Amino acid sequence: MFSLIEQLYGPFFDLNNWKTVITSGNDWLIIFSLVILECVMSVDNVIVLATQTQVLPTKKLQEESLFYGLWGAYLFRFLVIGVGVYLIHFWEIKVIGAVYLIYLAVKYFLPGVGKQNSKRPIKEKGNPNSRKFFWWIVFQIEMMDILFSVDSVLASLAVSSNPVVVLIGGMVGILAMRGIAEFVMLLMKKVPELKTMAYVLVFVIGVKLLLSIPAIDIEIPSALFGVFVVLAIIVTIIIHFIRKKR
């Protein structure tokens, strides 16, 4: 039992691993790619979480609920990345993950495929001024955050198998979305092509993961994917301005 826990979470506490990541330009390029994916894929998440907190009576309680939600999101990422890095080495898991990511991209580009309303109404329960009600809201925020983050965690693990890289990318992405949510949503509104770009990347990640199974055994370097993300952002911005001038 302890050996399994050490195998799953030992890399997080390996100082040499952290030193290698922090001093590697390629790893920071990958982290940048993961942060971009996290921000763009989590816009709906931020909107839903913001809606959930509105049922609390004061701004202080709303901010407090998001604070606890942030740390809960970090804890969940830590736990799921450790398990995910272990499972992603099994080719069956890779196939399931790849198919799911490709499905997400297809669902975005083909409206109606697996369509469902992600903005689930919050279930109000009890007196809004009670502490019990407050923790009930925090619990729902955590549950929604877990549901929404599965996609981005899976996509991150498909890009890099280093848990430290995935953890840093996820944590910075979560913090960025909480801190600059309004800016990101405004940017997405001004440059709607960014969301399309994100799902193109999700499709590419799915294909990348599928190619890595033993039967095909084609490994696309993570650093190369990082360069591809930067080029995709540049091309997306160029397309946006070309469309805007028409």
Secondary structure by P-SEA (a helix, b strand, c coil): caaaaaaaccccccaaaaaaaaacaaaaaaaaaaaaaaaaaaaaaaaaaaaaacccccaaaaaaaaaaaaaaaaaaaaaaaaaaaaacccaaaaaaaaaaaaaaaaaaacccccccccccbbbbccccccaaaaaaaaaaaaaaaaaaaaaaaaaaaaacccaaaaaaaaaaaaaaaaaaaaaaaaaaaaccaaaaaaaaaaaaaaaaaaaacccccccccaaaaaaaaaaaaaaaaaaaaaaaac
